[in-house]
Amino acid sequence: MVHTWSSLISTLFLLLLCITGLPLIFHHEIDELLGYDPKPEIAQPGAVKRSIDEIARTALAHDPGRVLQYISWDKDEPNNVIAFTNSKVDGDPDATTLRAYDAHTAKPLGPVGGGPMLIFLKLHVDMFAGQPGKLFLGAMGFLFLVAIISGVVLYWPFTRRLSFGTLRGKSRRIAWFDWHNLLGAVTIAWALVVGATGVINTLAEVMLGQWKANELADMVKPYAGKPPPVHLASLDTTLANAHKTAPGMNVSFVAFPGTPFTSSHHFAVFMRGDTPLTSRLLKPVLLDGETGEVSDARDLPVYLKALLVSQPLHFGDYGGMPLKIIWALLDIMTIVVIASGLYLWVVKRRKHRSHAIAGQPSLQPAR
């Protein structure tokens, strides 16, 4: 009963997540193919990168009347500098414009992150319903985990009587039942990983709010009541000070004062390591928005580290194209498992209904 209803309640939404998640596994490649992930020209040997202040001025000139929220660097394309602009510093994330700039020339390369992949991402993350949509999908992901675990408990004794991979051809229903169990067994570890990381990802805003209310609030306590800076410090000076505070690390992104990742008075420079694992983990360095001087720097709490590790793992973004292909194949198998489970439930319901009708006394007069 637990397996049946936990599966049925979440079925349609799990199909949505699996179908939208499939192209998102290859979103970098698809965006590049469609022109939504522009690449800079190959820099000449010895070429000097432009200052970040110049790139910031260029970004504001291309979006007059808007303000900068973030500037980020792609770890796989360090010569791409991406500027986030909005009508106000704490504006609606859906109103943010992303443009890429060449780090060596400061020339605009084009918009980033638009196109069909953005639609797939919104459907996959929150179904265009914001935070309530995220939490709802998180609940569906939790039911998915319950369905997996209860399915193992329910069918493990049965499958022990058969050799692994046995496919009986007695009827269509039995054949689909065997395929359902086989593919479910093959994908179980992957489904648990993807389901668990998906649930964690839906809590990102909740975790960020917890961090702001505790760790960040403690970091900015000496600046309580201080107004937002009227004139912002040089970004190049700010980044140089952040590098001194976290030597050996690279800048992931800069959050401007007033954005959700910092306080109203501070720049937050999020640094990352240079190994496959540490490049996913961030260390925030808070710097005075007026002077660029370091105010504080602390490691993120464990729950945010778990979130940062789970985000790329959810889409198989750790091992390059081979892992992405494996993730895609397992995603397709999971779609078959979900669809076959729904088919088996419908067939079972029809069978029970037909038996119930056959067992009813006839209302026709005897002849």
C-alpha positions as CSV (number, residue, x, y, z in Angstrom):
1,M,0.0,0.0,0.0
2,V,2.8,2.4,0.9
3,H,4.7,1.7,-2.3
4,T,1.5,1.9,-4.5
5,W,0.3,5.3,-3.1
6,S,3.6,7.0,-2.7
7,S,4.3,6.0,-6.4
8,L,0.9,7.1,-7.7
9,I,0.8,10.4,-5.9
10,S,4.2,11.5,-7.3
11,T,4.0,9.8,-10.7
12,L,3.0,12.7,-13.0
13,F,5.4,15.1,-11.3
14,L,8.2,12.5,-11.4
15,L,7.7,12.1,-15.1
16,L,7.8,15.9,-15.5
17,L,11.1,15.9,-13.5
18,C,12.7,13.1,-15.5
19,I,11.6,14.4,-18.9
20,T,12.7,18.0,-18.2
21,G,15.9,16.7,-16.4
22,L,17.0,14.8,-19.5
23,P,17.9,17.8,-21.7
24,L,19.2,19.7,-18.6
25,I,21.9,17.1,-18.3
26,F,23.3,18.5,-21.5
27,H,22.3,22.1,-21.0
28,H,25.9,23.4,-21.5
29,E,26.2,21.7,-24.9
30,I,22.6,22.6,-26.0
31,D,23.1,26.3,-24.9
32,E,26.3,26.4,-26.8
33,L,24.8,24.9,-29.9
34,L,21.8,27.3,-29.9
35,G,24.0,30.4,-29.2
36,Y,23.0,30.9,-25.5
37,D,26.5,30.1,-24.2
38,P,28.8,32.4,-26.2
39,K,32.6,31.8,-26.1
40,P,35.3,34.4,-26.2
41,E,37.9,34.5,-29.0
42,I,41.1,32.7,-28.4
43,A,43.4,35.1,-26.6
44,Q,46.8,35.9,-28.1
45,P,49.8,34.7,-26.0
46,G,50.7,37.2,-23.4
47,A,47.3,39.0,-23.7
48,V,46.4,41.0,-20.6
49,K,42.9,40.8,-19.1
50,R,40.9,44.0,-18.7
51,S,40.1,45.3,-15.3
52,I,36.8,44.2,-13.7
53,D,35.9,47.8,-13.2
54,E,36.0,48.3,-17.0
55,I,33.9,45.3,-17.6
56,A,31.4,46.5,-15.0
57,R,31.2,49.9,-16.7
58,T,30.7,48.2,-20.0
59,A,27.9,46.1,-18.6
60,L,26.1,49.1,-17.2
61,A,26.4,50.9,-20.5
62,H,24.7,48.1,-22.3
63,D,21.8,48.0,-19.8
64,P,21.2,51.7,-19.0
65,G,19.0,52.4,-16.0
66,R,19.9,49.1,-14.4
67,V,22.2,48.1,-11.6
68,L,24.7,45.3,-11.2
69,Q,23.8,42.4,-8.9
70,Y,26.5,39.9,-9.5
71,I,29.6,39.3,-11.6
72,S,30.6,35.7,-12.1
73,W,33.3,33.6,-13.7
74,D,32.7,30.2,-15.4
75,K,35.1,27.7,-14.0
76,D,35.3,25.9,-17.3
77,E,35.7,29.1,-19.3
78,P,37.7,31.6,-17.1
79,N,37.9,34.1,-20.0
80,N,34.1,34.6,-19.8
81,V,32.9,37.2,-17.3
82,I,29.2,37.2,-16.8
83,A,27.4,40.3,-15.5
84,F,23.9,40.1,-13.9
85,T,21.9,43.3,-14.1
86,N,18.4,44.2,-12.8
87,S,16.2,47.2,-12.3
88,K,17.2,47.2,-8.6
89,V,19.8,45.4,-6.6
90,D,17.2,43.2,-4.8
91,G,15.0,42.8,-7.9
92,D,13.0,39.8,-9.0
93,P,15.5,37.1,-10.1
94,D,13.3,36.4,-13.1
95,A,13.9,40.0,-14.3
96,T,17.7,39.6,-14.2
97,T,19.6,39.9,-17.5
98,L,22.8,37.9,-17.9
99,R,25.4,38.9,-20.5
100,A,28.9,37.5,-21.1
101,Y,31.9,39.7,-21.7
102,D,35.4,38.8,-23.0
103,A,37.9,39.0,-20.1
104,H,40.7,40.3,-22.5
105,T,38.7,42.8,-24.5
106,A,35.7,43.7,-22.3
107,K,33.6,43.3,-25.5
108,P,30.0,41.9,-25.0
109,L,29.7,38.3,-26.3
110,G,25.9,38.0,-26.0
111,P,23.1,37.0,-23.6
112,V,23.6,33.9,-21.4
113,G,21.1,31.4,-20.0
114,G,18.1,32.1,-22.1
115,G,16.3,30.0,-24.7
116,P,14.5,26.7,-24.3
117,M,16.9,25.4,-21.5
118,L,15.6,28.2,-19.2
119,I,12.0,27.0,-19.7
120,F,13.1,23.4,-19.0
121,L,15.0,24.6,-15.9
122,K,12.0,26.5,-14.5
123,L,9.7,23.6,-15.1
124,H,12.2,21.3,-13.4
125,V,13.0,23.5,-10.4
126,D,9.6,25.1,-9.5
127,M,7.1,24.7,-12.3
128,F,7.0,28.5,-12.6
129,A,5.5,28.7,-9.1
130,G,8.4,30.1,-7.2
131,Q,9.3,28.8,-3.7
132,P,5.9,27.0,-3.2
133,G,6.6,25.1,-6.4
134,K,10.1,24.1,-5.1
135,L,8.8,22.9,-1.8
136,F,6.0,21.0,-3.6
137,L,8.4,19.2,-5.9
138,G,10.6,18.5,-2.8
139,A,7.6,16.7,-1.3
140,M,7.2,14.7,-4.5
141,G,10.9,13.9,-4.4
142,F,10.5,12.6,-0.8
143,L,7.6,10.4,-1.9
144,F,9.8,9.1,-4.7
145,L,12.4,8.1,-2.1
146,V,9.6,6.4,-0.1
147,A,8.4,4.5,-3.2
148,I,11.9,3.3,-4.0
149,I,12.6,2.0,-0.4
150,S,9.2,0.4,0.0
151,G,9.5,-1.2,-3.5
152,V,12.8,-2.8,-2.4
153,V,11.2,-4.1,0.8
154,L,8.1,-5.3,-1.1
155,Y,9.7,-7.0,-4.1
156,W,13.0,-8.2,-2.7
157,P,11.6,-11.5,-1.3
158,F,9.9,-12.2,-4.7
159,T,12.9,-11.5,-6.8
160,R,15.1,-13.8,-4.8
161,R,13.1,-16.7,-6.3
162,L,14.2,-15.7,-9.8
163,S,17.6,-15.2,-11.4
164,F,18.5,-11.6,-11.8
165,G,17.3,-10.3,-15.2
166,T,14.7,-13.0,-15.7
167,L,12.0,-11.9,-18.1
168,R,9.0,-14.1,-18.3
169,G,6.9,-13.9,-21.4
170,K,3.7,-15.5,-20.1
171,S,1.6,-12.3,-20.7
172,R,2.1,-8.6,-21.5
173,R,1.4,-7.7,-17.8
174,I,3.9,-10.2,-16.5
175,A,6.5,-9.1,-19.1
176,W,6.1,-5.4,-18.1
177,F,6.2,-6.4,-14.4
178,D,9.5,-8.1,-14.9
179,W,10.9,-5.1,-16.9
180,H,9.6,-2.8,-14.2
181,N,11.5,-4.7,-11.5
182,L,14.7,-5.2,-13.6
183,L,15.0,-1.6,-14.5
184,G,14.1,-0.6,-11.0
185,A,16.9,-2.7,-9.7
186,V,19.4,-1.3,-12.2
187,T,18.5,2.3,-11.4
188,I,17.9,2.1,-7.7
189,A,21.2,3.5,-6.5
190,W,21.1,6.3,-9.1
191,A,17.5,7.1,-8.3
192,L,18.2,7.3,-4.6
193,V,21.1,9.7,-5.3
194,V,19.2,11.9,-7.7
195,G,16.1,11.9,-5.6
196,A,17.9,12.8,-2.4
197,T,20.0,15.6,-4.1
198,G,16.8,16.9,-5.7
199,V,15.1,17.2,-2.4
200,I,18.1,19.0,-0.9
201,N,18.1,21.4,-3.9
202,T,14.5,22.4,-3.3
203,L,15.5,23.6,0.1
204,A,18.2,26.0,-1.2
205,E,16.3,29.2,-0.4
206,V,15.4,27.9,3.1
207,M,19.1,27.1,3.7
208,L,20.2,30.5,2.4
209,G,17.7,32.2,4.7
210,Q,19.1,30.2,7.7
211,W,22.6,31.2,6.8
212,K,21.7,34.9,6.5
213,A,19.8,34.8,9.8
214,N,22.7,33.2,11.7
215,E,26.2,33.2,10.2
216,L,25.9,36.2,8.0
217,A,24.1,38.2,10.7
218,D,27.0,37.5,13.0
219,M,29.6,38.5,10.4
220,V,27.9,41.9,9.8
221,K,27.0,42.7,13.4
222,P,29.7,45.4,13.7
223,Y,28.1,47.2,10.8
224,A,24.6,47.2,12.3
225,G,22.7,50.3,11.4
226,K,25.3,51.5,8.9
227,P,23.6,52.7,5.6
228,P,24.3,51.3,2.2
229,P,27.4,52.7,0.5
230,V,26.8,55.8,-1.6
231,H,30.0,55.1,-3.7
232,L,31.1,51.6,-4.3
233,A,34.8,50.6,-3.9
234,S,36.8,49.5,-6.9
235,L,36.0,46.0,-7.9
236,D,39.7,45.3,-8.7
237,T,40.8,46.4,-5.3
238,T,38.0,44.4,-3.7
239,L,38.9,41.2,-5.5
240,A,42.6,41.7,-4.8
241,N,41.8,41.9,-1.1
242,A,39.6,38.8,-1.3
243,H,42.5,36.9,-3.0
244,K,44.9,37.9,-0.1
245,T,42.3,36.6,2.4
246,A,41.8,33.2,0.6
247,P,45.2,32.5,-1.1
248,G,45.2,29.7,-3.6
249,M,41.5,30.0,-4.3
250,N,39.7,31.5,-7.4
251,V,36.8,33.9,-7.5
252,S,33.5,32.2,-8.3
253,F,31.2,35.3,-8.1
254,V,30.9,38.7,-6.6
255,A,27.6,39.7,-4.9
256,F,27.0,43.5,-4.7
257,P,25.7,45.1,-1.5
258,G,22.0,44.6,-1.1
259,T,21.7,41.3,-3.0
260,P,20.4,38.1,-1.2
261,F,23.9,36.8,-0.8
262,T,25.2,39.6,1.3
263,S,24.3,42.6,3.5
264,S,23.2,46.0,2.4
265,H,26.8,47.4,3.1
266,H,29.1,44.6,1.9
267,F,30.5,43.0,-1.2
268,A,30.5,39.2,-0.8
269,V,33.2,37.6,-2.9
270,F,32.7,33.8,-3.0
271,M,35.9,31.9,-3.5
272,R,36.3,28.4,-4.7
273,G,39.1,25.8,-4.8
274,D,40.8,24.3,-7.9
275,T,40.1,20.6,-7.5
276,P,37.0,18.8,-8.9
277,L,35.5,18.8,-5.4
278,T,36.8,22.1,-3.9
279,S,35.7,23.9,-7.0
280,R,32.2,23.2,-6.0
281,L,32.6,24.5,-2.5
282,L,32.5,28.2,-1.8
283,K,34.1,30.4,0.9
284,P,32.5,33.8,1.4
285,V,34.7,36.8,2.0
286,L,32.8,40.0,3.1
287,L,34.4,43.3,2.2
288,D,33.3,46.8,3.0
289,G,31.3,48.2,0.1
290,E,32.9,51.7,0.4
291,T,36.6,50.8,1.0
292,G,36.9,47.2,-0.3
293,E,38.6,46.2,3.0
294,V,38.0,42.7,4.3
295,S,35.4,42.6,7.1
296,D,35.2,38.9,7.7
297,A,35.7,35.5,6.0
298,R,34.3,32.2,7.2
299,D,33.7,28.7,5.9
300,L,30.1,27.9,5.0
301,P,28.1,25.6,7.4
302,V,27.8,21.9,6.6
303,Y,24.3,22.2,5.3
304,L,25.3,24.7,2.6
305,K,28.3,22.6,1.7
306,A,25.9,19.6,1.2
307,L,23.8,21.8,-1.0
308,L,26.7,22.9,-3.1
309,V,27.9,19.3,-3.6
310,S,24.5,18.0,-4.4
311,Q,23.7,20.5,-7.1
312,P,26.1,19.2,-9.8
313,L,25.7,15.6,-8.6
314,H,22.0,15.9,-9.4
315,F,22.7,16.5,-13.1
316,G,25.8,14.4,-13.4
317,D,28.0,17.4,-13.8
318,Y,31.1,15.9,-12.2
319,G,32.8,13.6,-14.7
320,G,32.4,15.3,-18.1
321,M,30.5,13.8,-21.1
322,P,30.9,10.0,-20.1
323,L,29.1,10.6,-16.8
324,K,26.4,12.8,-18.5
325,I,25.7,10.0,-21.0
326,I,25.4,7.5,-18.1
327,W,23.1,9.9,-16.3
328,A,20.9,10.3,-19.4
329,L,20.6,6.5,-19.9
330,L,19.6,6.0,-16.3
331,D,17.1,8.8,-16.6
332,I,15.5,7.1,-19.6
333,M,15.3,3.8,-17.7
334,T,13.6,5.6,-14.8
335,I,11.0,7.1,-17.1
336,V,10.3,3.5,-18.3
337,V,10.1,2.3,-14.6
338,I,7.6,5.1,-13.7
339,A,5.5,4.6,-16.9
340,S,5.4,0.8,-16.5
341,G,4.4,1.1,-12.8
342,L,1.5,3.3,-13.9
343,Y,0.5,0.8,-16.6
344,L,0.6,-2.1,-14.1
345,W,-1.6,-0.2,-11.7
346,V,-4.1,0.5,-14.4
347,V,-4.2,-3.1,-15.6
348,K,-4.6,-4.3,-12.1
349,R,-7.5,-1.9,-11.5
350,R,-9.2,-3.1,-14.6
351,K,-8.8,-6.7,-13.7
352,H,-10.3,-6.2,-10.2
353,R,-13.2,-4.2,-11.7
354,S,-14.0,-6.9,-14.2
355,H,-13.8,-9.6,-11.5
356,A,-16.2,-7.6,-9.4
357,I,-18.7,-7.2,-12.2
358,A,-18.5,-10.9,-13.1
359,G,-19.2,-11.8,-9.5
360,Q,-22.4,-9.6,-9.3
361,P,-25.8,-11.4,-9.5
362,S,-27.4,-10.9,-12.9
363,L,-30.4,-8.5,-13.0
364,Q,-31.8,-10.1,-16.2
365,P,-34.8,-12.3,-15.9
366,A,-34.2,-16.0,-16.4
367,R,-35.4,-17.5,-19.6
